[in-house]
């Protein structure tokens, strides 16, 4: 096997991913970044390794073979890289992940980290609900952002909650993050000051066009019915009864804004800025939800 540097191995891996036409979006957006992630992980190197400094280091034949096998696995299985590494990152925080839960990538993480929603919160914000918690990443990030709050992390999937439990323990938040199995809001109490929800919102036409990498995830975490709004309709009807007077709901609807506005055209909404634009995450006050429900 020929001599190869770390940078050369990454480039070779990126070329293989490109030629295989794999799909991205589960932590990376292109073949090079995904190759960096997989190669560094396989070699046991930090993901923030400075390639300008370390890229000229030679990799052994065994290392080349190990990385090639991992890249081949990524191509052949079409599984998201995070399922292969058993790790995903959100806002610089590491989370365990496996096939039992959707790969964490919610844009709600951004508005937690950058203080976008702080203006709607008060010193009375004590009880936070993360509905459709998946692997628990938003619940953990909320607990880390606001050390004084208690977080309820709920999901219909026992499998997803088992993954979430790993992350709650990993970050030492067992005393502040409570996991609950619930079909929507059915098993949950009232009295929340902030509700976070990244629900299944992908419309059927988009589901039919998803690449294999997305079909490797639990479909119940993605599919939202014909227009993507099945879960959201029930949520917006029921959630006011679970919210305190000044509470707000932060909701992600991804690329389904047109369907959302068609379904809820008389609802007063605040759209929040994210790295993907100002049309994917929105904020609703309890007052606006009640007014809409009474119309």
PATOR-559217 format. One record per residue (C-alpha): residue number from 1; residue in three letters; x, y, z. Coordinates in Angstrom, 1 decimal. Layout:
{NUM 'ALA' {X Y Z}}
...
This chain:
{1 'UNK' {0.0 0.0 0.0}}
{2 'UNK' {1.4 3.4 -1.0}}
{3 'UNK' {2.4 6.1 1.5}}
{4 'UNK' {-0.4 8.4 2.3}}
{5 'UNK' {-0.8 11.5 4.5}}
{6 'UNK' {-3.8 12.2 6.7}}
{7 'UNK' {-5.0 14.9 4.3}}
{8 'UNK' {-4.5 12.5 1.4}}
{9 'UNK' {-6.6 9.9 3.1}}
{10 'UNK' {-9.4 12.4 3.8}}
{11 'UNK' {-9.3 13.5 0.2}}
{12 'UNK' {-9.5 9.9 -1.0}}
{13 'UNK' {-12.4 9.3 1.3}}
{14 'UNK' {-14.2 12.4 0.2}}
{15 'UNK' {-13.8 11.3 -3.5}}
{16 'UNK' {-15.3 7.9 -2.7}}
{17 'UNK' {-18.3 9.5 -1.0}}
{18 'UNK' {-18.8 11.9 -3.9}}
{19 'UNK' {-18.6 9.2 -6.5}}
{20 'UNK' {-21.1 7.1 -4.6}}
{21 'UNK' {-23.6 10.0 -4.5}}
{22 'UNK' {-24.4 9.6 -0.8}}
{23 'UNK' {-26.7 12.1 0.8}}
{24 'UNK' {-25.7 14.4 3.6}}
{25 'UNK' {-27.6 16.5 6.2}}
{26 'UNK' {-27.1 14.5 9.4}}
{27 'UNK' {-24.3 16.7 10.8}}
{28 'UNK' {-22.4 17.5 7.6}}
{29 'UNK' {-23.4 19.1 4.3}}
{30 'UNK' {-20.7 17.8 1.9}}
{31 'UNK' {-18.4 14.9 1.2}}
{32 'UNK' {-15.2 16.6 2.5}}
{33 'UNK' {-16.7 17.4 5.9}}
{34 'UNK' {-18.1 13.9 6.2}}
{35 'UNK' {-14.8 12.4 5.3}}
{36 'UNK' {-13.0 14.5 7.9}}
{37 'UNK' {-15.5 13.3 10.5}}
{38 'UNK' {-15.3 9.6 9.7}}
{39 'UNK' {-11.5 9.5 9.2}}
{40 'UNK' {-10.7 11.4 12.4}}
{41 'UNK' {-13.2 9.3 14.4}}
{42 'UNK' {-11.8 6.1 13.0}}
{43 'UNK' {-8.2 7.1 13.8}}
{44 'UNK' {-9.2 8.2 17.3}}
{45 'UNK' {-8.2 11.8 16.6}}
{46 'UNK' {-10.2 14.8 18.0}}
{47 'UNK' {-12.7 16.3 15.5}}
{48 'UNK' {-11.1 19.7 15.9}}
{49 'UNK' {-7.7 18.4 14.8}}
{50 'UNK' {-5.9 21.1 12.9}}
{51 'UNK' {-5.4 19.6 9.4}}
{52 'UNK' {-3.0 22.4 8.5}}
{53 'UNK' {-0.7 21.1 11.2}}
{54 'UNK' {-1.5 17.4 11.2}}
{55 'UNK' {-2.5 16.8 7.6}}
{56 'UNK' {1.0 16.0 6.4}}
{57 'UNK' {1.4 13.1 9.0}}
{58 'UNK' {1.6 9.7 7.4}}
{59 'UNK' {-1.1 7.1 8.1}}
{60 'UNK' {-0.2 3.5 8.2}}
{61 'UNK' {-1.5 0.8 5.8}}
{62 'UNK' {-3.6 -0.6 8.6}}
{63 'UNK' {-5.1 2.8 9.3}}
{64 'UNK' {-5.8 3.3 5.6}}
{65 'UNK' {-7.6 -0.1 5.4}}
{66 'UNK' {-9.7 0.7 8.5}}
{67 'UNK' {-10.8 4.0 7.2}}
{68 'UNK' {-11.6 2.5 3.7}}
{69 'UNK' {-13.7 -0.1 5.4}}
{70 'UNK' {-15.7 2.5 7.3}}
{71 'UNK' {-16.2 4.6 4.2}}
{72 'UNK' {-17.4 1.5 2.3}}
{73 'UNK' {-19.8 0.8 5.1}}
{74 'UNK' {-21.2 4.3 4.9}}
{75 'UNK' {-21.7 3.9 1.1}}
{76 'UNK' {-23.1 0.4 1.2}}
{77 'UNK' {-25.5 0.8 4.1}}
{78 'UNK' {-26.5 4.4 3.3}}
{79 'UNK' {-26.7 4.9 7.1}}
{80 'UNK' {-26.0 8.4 8.4}}
{81 'UNK' {-22.5 8.8 9.6}}
{82 'UNK' {-23.7 9.4 13.2}}
{83 'UNK' {-25.2 5.9 13.3}}
{84 'UNK' {-21.8 4.5 12.4}}
{85 'UNK' {-19.8 6.6 15.0}}
{86 'UNK' {-22.6 6.4 17.6}}
{87 'UNK' {-22.1 10.1 18.2}}
{88 'UNK' {-23.6 13.4 17.0}}
{89 'UNK' {-22.8 17.0 17.8}}
{90 'UNK' {-25.3 19.8 18.4}}
{91 'UNK' {-24.1 23.3 19.3}}
{92 'UNK' {-20.7 21.9 20.2}}
{93 'UNK' {-22.2 19.3 22.6}}
{94 'UNK' {-21.7 15.6 22.1}}
{95 'UNK' {-24.6 13.2 22.1}}
{96 'UNK' {-24.9 9.4 21.9}}
{97 'UNK' {-27.1 8.3 19.0}}
{98 'UNK' {-28.1 5.0 17.4}}
{99 'UNK' {-30.8 3.7 15.1}}
{100 'UNK' {-33.5 3.9 17.7}}
{101 'UNK' {-33.8 7.7 17.5}}
{102 'UNK' {-33.5 10.3 14.8}}
{103 'UNK' {-30.1 11.9 14.3}}
{104 'UNK' {-30.2 15.2 16.3}}
{105 'UNK' {-30.1 18.3 14.0}}
{106 'UNK' {-32.9 20.5 15.2}}
{107 'UNK' {-32.5 24.2 14.5}}
{108 'UNK' {-34.2 24.9 17.9}}
{109 'UNK' {-30.7 24.2 19.3}}
{110 'UNK' {-29.5 27.4 17.8}}
{111 'UNK' {-32.2 29.6 19.4}}
{112 'UNK' {-31.5 28.0 22.7}}
{113 'UNK' {-27.8 28.7 22.4}}
{114 'UNK' {-27.8 32.2 21.0}}
{115 'UNK' {-30.4 33.7 23.3}}
{116 'UNK' {-33.0 34.3 20.5}}
{117 'UNK' {-35.9 33.3 22.7}}
{118 'UNK' {-34.7 34.9 26.0}}
{119 'UNK' {-36.8 38.0 25.5}}
{120 'UNK' {-39.9 35.8 25.8}}
{121 'UNK' {-38.7 34.2 29.1}}
{122 'UNK' {-38.9 35.5 32.6}}
{123 'UNK' {-37.4 34.7 36.0}}
{124 'UNK' {-40.5 32.6 36.5}}
{125 'UNK' {-39.5 30.3 33.7}}
{126 'UNK' {-38.9 27.1 35.7}}
{127 'UNK' {-40.6 24.2 33.9}}
{128 'UNK' {-39.6 23.3 30.3}}
{129 'UNK' {-41.1 20.6 28.1}}
{130 'UNK' {-39.2 19.0 25.3}}
{131 'UNK' {-41.9 17.2 23.3}}
{132 'UNK' {-40.8 14.6 20.7}}
{133 'UNK' {-37.5 14.6 22.5}}
{134 'UNK' {-35.9 11.8 20.4}}
{135 'UNK' {-32.4 11.3 21.8}}
{136 'UNK' {-32.9 14.0 24.4}}
{137 'UNK' {-30.5 16.6 22.8}}
{138 'UNK' {-32.8 19.6 23.1}}
{139 'UNK' {-33.8 18.7 26.7}}
{140 'UNK' {-30.1 18.5 27.6}}
{141 'UNK' {-29.3 21.7 25.8}}
{142 'UNK' {-32.1 23.5 27.6}}
{143 'UNK' {-30.9 22.2 31.0}}
{144 'UNK' {-27.4 23.4 30.2}}
{145 'UNK' {-28.6 26.8 29.0}}
{146 'UNK' {-30.7 27.4 32.1}}
{147 'UNK' {-29.3 25.7 35.2}}
{148 'UNK' {-32.3 26.8 37.3}}
{149 'UNK' {-35.0 25.0 35.2}}
{150 'UNK' {-36.5 21.5 35.4}}
{151 'UNK' {-37.0 19.8 32.0}}
{152 'UNK' {-39.5 17.1 31.1}}
{153 'UNK' {-38.4 15.2 28.0}}
{154 'UNK' {-41.3 13.3 26.4}}
{155 'UNK' {-41.6 10.9 23.4}}
{156 'UNK' {-44.0 8.3 22.2}}
{157 'UNK' {-41.1 5.9 21.5}}
{158 'UNK' {-39.7 3.8 24.3}}
{159 'UNK' {-36.6 3.1 22.1}}
{160 'UNK' {-35.9 6.9 21.7}}
{161 'UNK' {-36.3 7.4 25.4}}
{162 'UNK' {-33.7 4.7 26.0}}
{163 'UNK' {-31.3 6.7 23.9}}
{164 'UNK' {-32.3 9.9 25.7}}
{165 'UNK' {-31.6 8.3 29.0}}
{166 'UNK' {-28.0 7.6 27.9}}
{167 'UNK' {-27.5 11.3 27.1}}
{168 'UNK' {-29.1 12.6 30.3}}
{169 'UNK' {-26.8 10.4 32.3}}
{170 'UNK' {-23.8 11.3 30.1}}
{171 'UNK' {-24.3 15.0 31.0}}
{172 'UNK' {-25.1 14.3 34.6}}
{173 'UNK' {-28.6 15.7 34.4}}
{174 'UNK' {-30.6 12.9 36.0}}
{175 'UNK' {-31.9 15.3 38.8}}
{176 'UNK' {-33.1 17.9 36.3}}
{177 'UNK' {-34.3 16.1 33.2}}
{178 'UNK' {-37.2 13.7 33.6}}
{179 'UNK' {-38.0 11.3 30.8}}
{180 'UNK' {-41.6 10.4 30.1}}
{181 'UNK' {-43.4 8.2 27.5}}
{182 'UNK' {-46.3 10.0 26.1}}
{183 'UNK' {-48.4 10.0 22.9}}
{184 'UNK' {-48.3 13.7 22.3}}
{185 'UNK' {-49.4 15.5 25.4}}
{186 'UNK' {-51.7 12.8 26.7}}
{187 'UNK' {-49.6 11.6 29.7}}
{188 'UNK' {-48.2 15.0 30.6}}
{189 'UNK' {-49.1 17.4 33.4}}
{190 'UNK' {-49.9 21.1 33.0}}
{191 'UNK' {-47.9 24.1 34.1}}
{192 'UNK' {-45.1 24.4 31.6}}
{193 'UNK' {-43.4 27.8 31.0}}
{194 'UNK' {-41.7 26.9 27.8}}
{195 'UNK' {-42.5 24.1 25.3}}
{196 'UNK' {-40.0 23.0 22.7}}
{197 'UNK' {-41.1 20.7 19.9}}
{198 'UNK' {-39.4 19.3 16.9}}
{199 'UNK' {-42.3 17.1 15.7}}
{200 'UNK' {-42.8 14.8 12.7}}
{201 'UNK' {-43.6 17.4 10.0}}
{202 'UNK' {-42.4 16.1 6.7}}
{203 'UNK' {-45.2 16.0 4.2}}
{204 'UNK' {-46.0 12.9 2.2}}
{205 'UNK' {-44.5 14.2 -1.1}}
{206 'UNK' {-41.3 15.0 0.6}}
{207 'UNK' {-41.3 11.6 2.4}}
{208 'UNK' {-41.6 9.9 -1.0}}
{209 'UNK' {-38.5 11.8 -2.2}}
{210 'UNK' {-36.2 11.2 0.8}}
{211 'UNK' {-32.8 9.7 0.2}}
{212 'UNK' {-31.9 6.4 1.8}}
{213 'UNK' {-30.0 8.0 4.7}}
{214 'UNK' {-33.2 9.6 5.9}}
{215 'UNK' {-35.2 6.4 5.5}}
{216 'UNK' {-32.7 4.8 7.8}}
{217 'UNK' {-34.2 6.8 10.7}}
{218 'UNK' {-37.4 6.0 12.6}}
{219 'UNK' {-40.1 7.1 10.2}}
{220 'UNK' {-42.5 8.1 13.0}}
{221 'UNK' {-40.0 10.9 13.9}}
{222 'UNK' {-40.3 12.3 10.3}}
{223 'UNK' {-43.7 11.6 8.7}}
{224 'UNK' {-46.4 14.2 9.3}}
{225 'UNK' {-49.1 13.1 7.0}}
{226 'UNK' {-50.3 14.5 3.6}}
{227 'UNK' {-49.3 18.1 4.4}}
{228 'UNK' {-46.9 17.4 7.3}}
{229 'UNK' {-49.2 19.0 9.8}}
{230 'UNK' {-51.0 16.0 11.4}}
{231 'UNK' {-49.1 16.1 14.7}}
{232 'UNK' {-49.0 19.9 14.7}}
{233 'UNK' {-52.8 20.3 14.4}}
{234 'UNK' {-53.4 18.2 17.6}}
{235 'UNK' {-50.5 20.0 19.4}}
{236 'UNK' {-51.8 23.5 18.8}}
{237 'UNK' {-55.3 22.5 19.9}}
{238 'UNK' {-54.1 20.8 23.1}}
{239 'UNK' {-50.9 22.6 24.3}}
{240 'UNK' {-52.5 25.8 25.7}}
{241 'UNK' {-54.0 23.7 28.6}}
{242 'UNK' {-50.5 22.6 29.5}}
{243 'UNK' {-48.9 26.1 29.5}}
{244 'UNK' {-48.7 28.7 32.2}}
{245 'UNK' {-50.1 32.1 31.4}}
{246 'UNK' {-46.9 33.7 30.1}}
{247 'UNK' {-45.6 30.5 28.4}}
{248 'UNK' {-44.4 30.2 24.8}}
{249 'UNK' {-44.1 27.3 22.3}}
{250 'UNK' {-41.0 27.1 20.1}}
{251 'UNK' {-41.9 24.8 17.1}}
{252 'UNK' {-39.8 23.6 14.2}}
{253 'UNK' {-41.5 22.9 10.9}}
{254 'UNK' {-38.5 22.7 8.6}}
{255 'UNK' {-39.3 23.3 4.9}}
{256 'UNK' {-43.1 23.1 5.5}}
{257 'UNK' {-43.8 26.8 6.0}}
{258 'UNK' {-46.2 26.9 3.1}}
{259 'UNK' {-48.2 24.0 4.5}}
{260 'UNK' {-48.1 25.5 8.0}}
{261 'UNK' {-49.4 28.8 6.9}}
{262 'UNK' {-52.1 27.1 4.8}}
{263 'UNK' {-53.3 25.1 7.8}}
{264 'UNK' {-53.0 27.9 10.4}}
{265 'UNK' {-53.5 31.1 8.3}}
{266 'UNK' {-55.2 33.1 11.2}}
{267 'UNK' {-52.6 32.2 13.8}}
{268 'UNK' {-50.3 35.0 15.1}}
{269 'UNK' {-46.7 33.7 14.7}}
{270 'UNK' {-43.2 35.0 15.3}}
{271 'UNK' {-40.6 33.5 13.0}}
{272 'UNK' {-37.2 33.1 14.4}}
{273 'UNK' {-33.8 33.6 12.6}}
{274 'UNK' {-31.6 30.5 12.2}}
{275 'UNK' {-28.7 29.5 10.1}}
{276 'UNK' {-31.2 28.0 7.6}}
{277 'UNK' {-33.3 31.2 7.4}}
{278 'UNK' {-36.3 32.7 9.2}}
{279 'UNK' {-38.9 30.3 7.9}}
{280 'UNK' {-38.2 27.0 9.7}}
{281 'UNK' {-38.6 27.7 13.5}}
{282 'UNK' {-41.4 29.7 15.0}}
{283 'UNK' {-42.6 30.9 18.3}}
{284 'UNK' {-46.2 31.0 19.6}}
{285 'UNK' {-47.5 32.6 22.8}}
{286 'UNK' {-50.2 30.9 24.8}}
{287 'UNK' {-52.3 34.0 24.2}}
{288 'UNK' {-52.0 33.6 20.4}}
{289 'UNK' {-52.8 29.9 20.7}}
{290 'UNK' {-55.9 30.5 22.8}}
{291 'UNK' {-57.1 33.3 20.4}}
{292 'UNK' {-56.7 30.9 17.4}}
{293 'UNK' {-58.5 28.1 19.2}}
{294 'UNK' {-61.4 30.4 20.0}}
{295 'UNK' {-61.8 31.9 16.5}}
